[in-house]
Amino acid sequence: MEKDLEDLSALTDAVPEHDVDDLLGLLSTREVRITLAYLYDHPNAAVDELAAAITGAAAAEDGRIGGESEYERAHVYLHHSVLPRLQDHGLIEFDPVDGTVGEVDVPPAVYGVLGVGE
């Protein structure tokens, strides 16, 4: 429990321009977490790559193979919700015309809360 409080404190300090509840709300979305985890290792990614990562992760959780329709839904959700929200929080730069993500600026505390890179 003490470790969790330290993580939240580090998160609050890392992104002071955003309310911690707002940031936790953002991180509560599975697609956001998968996207950030993917960007940890691939900081310059295309929406296509991220959609494939989300589709694959969801399929692996359920022990199945992801289909084309699931990939298309992930692609649309990324383009219209996940990536703009991450950009609004100052964590990434998203170019909707090119469909690319660059300039990933995710504080280590955010990755720490997600358990990425441990």
C-alpha positions as a printed Julia matrix, in Angstrom:
118×3 Matrix{Float64}:
   0.0     0.0     0.0
   2.84    2.39    0.81
   4.43    1.66   -2.6
   1.12    2.53   -4.3
   1.02    5.87   -2.49
   4.61    6.58   -3.52
   3.68    5.8    -7.14
   0.74    8.21   -6.97
   2.9    10.88   -5.38
   5.52   10.43   -8.11
   2.76   10.58  -10.72
   1.4    13.82   -9.27
   4.89   15.33   -9.26
   5.69   14.12  -12.78
   2.64   15.65  -14.43
   1.73   18.62  -12.2
  -0.23   20.4   -14.92
  -2.9    17.67  -14.8
  -5.15   16.55  -11.99
  -4.06   13.11  -10.78
  -7.66   11.84  -10.99
  -7.83   12.96  -14.62
  -4.55   11.22  -15.39
  -5.64    8.04  -13.6
  -8.88    8.16  -15.57
  -6.86    8.29  -18.76
  -4.67    5.39  -17.63
  -7.7     3.32  -16.69
  -8.4     2.62  -20.35
  -6.84   -0.64  -21.54
  -6.09    0.77  -24.99
  -4.23    3.71  -23.45
  -2.12    1.39  -21.31
  -1.29   -0.86  -24.28
  -0.44    2.19  -26.4
   1.91    3.64  -23.78
   3.57    0.26  -23.22
   4.14   -0.1   -26.97
   5.51    3.45  -27.23
   7.98    2.7   -24.44
   9.88    0.42  -26.85
   8.81    2.07  -30.14
   8.66    5.84  -29.57
   8.06    6.64  -33.26
   5.1     4.49  -34.19
   2.34    4.51  -36.76
  -1.32    4.18  -35.84
  -1.31    0.89  -37.81
   1.34   -0.55  -35.48
  -0.54    0.59  -32.39
  -3.82   -0.87  -33.67
  -2.06   -4.18  -34.27
  -0.59   -4.1   -30.74
  -4.02   -3.44  -29.21
  -5.68   -6.14  -31.31
  -2.96   -8.65  -30.47
  -3.0    -7.88  -26.74
  -6.79   -8.19  -26.54
  -6.74  -11.45  -28.47
  -3.93  -12.87  -26.32
  -5.87  -12.04  -23.14
  -8.82  -14.05  -24.46
  -6.7   -16.85  -25.97
  -7.81  -16.22  -29.54
  -6.66  -14.6   -32.77
  -7.68  -11.0   -33.44
  -9.65  -10.32  -36.57
  -9.76   -7.56  -39.16
 -12.87   -5.92  -37.69
 -11.25   -5.76  -34.26
  -8.15   -4.18  -35.84
 -10.31   -1.59  -37.64
 -12.14   -0.71  -34.39
  -8.8    -0.3   -32.59
  -7.5     1.9   -35.41
 -10.53    4.21  -35.28
 -10.49    4.35  -31.47
  -6.8     5.24  -31.47
  -7.19    7.92  -34.11
 -10.25    9.58  -32.61
  -9.86    9.02  -28.86
  -6.69    7.51  -27.42
  -4.02    9.46  -29.31
  -5.75   12.87  -29.11
  -6.26   12.37  -25.35
  -2.61   11.42  -24.86
  -1.6    14.48  -26.86
  -3.92   16.7   -24.79
  -2.08   15.46  -21.7
   1.27   16.38  -23.29
   2.49   12.78  -23.33
   2.87   12.4   -27.1
   2.8    14.32  -30.37
   0.25   12.83  -32.74
   0.01   13.74  -36.43
  -3.47   12.66  -37.53
  -2.76   13.39  -41.2
   0.3    11.11  -41.35
  -1.09    8.71  -38.75
   2.13    8.8   -36.75
   3.22    9.32  -33.17
   6.47   11.0   -32.33
   8.02   13.05  -29.56
   6.89   10.68  -26.84
   7.37   12.49  -23.54
   5.96   10.08  -20.97
   7.43   10.65  -17.5
   9.05    7.59  -15.92
   6.48    7.81  -13.1
   3.68    7.07  -15.58
   5.54    4.01  -16.85
   6.16    3.07  -13.22
   2.44    3.09  -12.44
   1.88    0.91  -15.51
   4.68   -1.47  -14.54
   6.44   -0.86  -17.87
  10.2    -1.2   -18.02
  10.51   -3.01  -14.72
